[in-house]
């Protein structure tokens, strides 16, 4: 098993996690009416956890005591968080089309919040901004699923390396 593959996977894990964190925070900050939906806050947490997991895994490349069980547990937890967030967003976004304002105007993640004024429902964003938030939410969903795939790949690579009896990553098992 080439330890360079694990290092590359860690790089992708870091990039995907930062993207999820950034998009989620952007969506949360864009909330106009009320507080951000719990799913948006959870997605931001997921991005932060994935970033932490990638940094611990990167440290494990150089610190042998972090390898295997610790990184495996953190990556497993991050992977579960990513898949749960991705499924949640996919469910909340089902039936929406970013080019169809009628399907997005009162969506909890996209709308920026809604309220009733004179018995009429009013939401936070116009069609143009709503479309932008919709594409951001769809991208967030995709990157959560990609983060999950990378976490599974990292866990699998660590498992295979330990099963073959190779200790260490870069610098220890070349």
Order of alpha helices (4+ residues) and beta strands (2+ residues): alpha-alpha-alpha-alpha-beta-beta-alpha
